[in-house]
Amino acid sequence: MSELILKADNIVKYFYEPEKFQVLKGISFEVKKGEFLALVGKSGCGKSTLMYVLSTMDTDYEGSLTIKDTLLTNQSQNQLAAFRNEHIGFVFQFHYLLPEFSALENVMIPALKLKRYSKAEVEEKAYKHLELLGLKDQALKNANKLSGGQQQRVAIARALINDPSIIMGDEPTGNLDTANTQIVFDIFRELAKERNQTIIAVTHDDDFAKNCDRIIEMKDGQMV
Amino acid sequence: MFSSINNRISQIHLTSNVKQTIVAMLGVTFGISMYIFMTGFMTGVNDAQTELAFSALAHVRIYNDGPSDNTNIAKQIYPNSLINVRSAKVIRYTDGIKNSSAIIAALKSEKQVTNFATQVNVNVFFKNAGNKINGIVSGVDVTNESKVFKISEDMVEGSWDELKFHSDGIIVGIELAKNLGLKINDNVNILTSDGLTKNYKVIGIFRTYLSSIDKSKAYITIGAARQLLSVNQDYVTDIQINVANYDKTAELVDHISRLIPYKVESWQTSNQQLVAVNLLRYIIAVAVSLTILLVAGFGIYNIMNMTINQKIREIAILKAMGFSGGDVTQIFLTEAIIIGVIGGIIGMLLGFGISRGVNRIPFNVSGMETLPMSYSPQNYILAFMFGLITTFVAGYLPAHKASKIDPVSILRG
């Protein structure tokens, strides 16, 4: 439980539109493997911004970011894309599934990109993940024919397909009702506990945050 | 780079909005079919005109151009002095080509020469019962003349080959026959500039559709023409030569003109307007078709841009999941190229269909029956290539734009 997976060191970020504004004021913290972490704080405190920096998608920051002993600061976009593909899974507030693809194909896409397994193996794995999330019978339906809760669960299955070390969520339950929120939370809990996967989620939901291993609260670009 | 998941995404994009895909393809199809039709038609017109021109024109002609103006030799030596020569005259020492057999022997060793015909052309008056018309009577080598000018195909009455067996026979142009009131087996009287007259019997009538020729020309055998002029068996006035490729006469002209003292002239030199018109027509055809292709290109560009704006979130999520900018470019470029290839193939078929249709429209002018059309494969290949290049450029610009999308700004909303 003590192995270090993510290390952020003195992260500073500015917004330039409409005027120069310091969003993140030197944030440093470490995350251990298998930790279930919640980032909370008021709107505009910079928690989402921090998450996008941690996700490697936002590269316009000062400071350094290390995930799995790999220094990611100043790597090229293409190197970061390949790293994300293999090591990070995402769940967003909106599901962002590809609407014209079936649920199964949506789940398979990141794995087909990674090409660690053959297509048949990927398909089998995708079925397993959908089964885990209770969606096996919906696998061949088009993504835009599913309900909101089902879509979000497909998005989670997609985030899990490459067995990433870290799963990041930007308000993963923000758009879900209580019942579905509970389902998603239970899944995350189980992943952290049984598969030793790290979870970092930005949330507004106090109940959700309360049950996490650790809460990082932010205020005006600083950790509290 | 060419992972199949990218192709799968391209395929889904193309098939999920079939209407849009078809509209984009139709743009390419229309552009390419118009290109094929326009260039085919223009090339057809050019070919028809060239064929018409070559019924009276050989590719290269050898003749005696007359002496150069040497009436003031002193002026050439002392250009700045004032020299006056009274009653200066250009004197023509030779007439026609005297040593034709030597030139013919030289021509036979040239590889490009396919056919050649010797002629003895005489300016004469044709007379029949008080009608008097001036024109040219051409003494010809019957077999070779037909090989060079295909005159046997232009016969309206009688047969060209009959001329071989009638040293007193004459074949006249249709307008000339009409103006003189001549029919087959009538006699026509010929008066030369030296005052000699001789009667010939009409054994055939031709029509070339070139009215200046139909009005003033007649053919007799070369022997009869030599007899008329009282010249020897080696005398000719013109040697008409056809080569394998009529666009390439310069080399032959250059080579022969060094060997013989007579004027050697290609059809391009004597008919520069024909060359110019052919070229201009081709330029117009290419300009019009390329404009159409360009418009089609803009159509594809617009549709691709629209698609990318619609799918901007999808692109952002693909990037978040680890697709690189190159992957995104590849996905959309593949779509554009598939549109280009399928649209292009249909365009070639449609262009061929339109060409066949237009080729059947009746057009009874100057010996043609229908509108002319060329089906040269070169035009089809060029059209397809232009179409592909257009779609590639029109697809690459939006695809490149898509690859630059910043996922953070899209996903944060």
Interface residues (C-beta under 8 A of the other chain):
Chain A: S48 Y52 S55 M57 D58 Q77 N78 A81 A82 F83 R84 N85 E86 F90 F92 Y96 L98 E100 F101 E105 I109 P110 L112 K113 L114 K115 R158 D170
Chain B: S3 S4 I5 R8 I9 I12 H13 S16 R313 E314 A316 I317 L318 K319 A320 M321 G322 F323 S324 G325 G326 D327 P407 V408 L411 R412
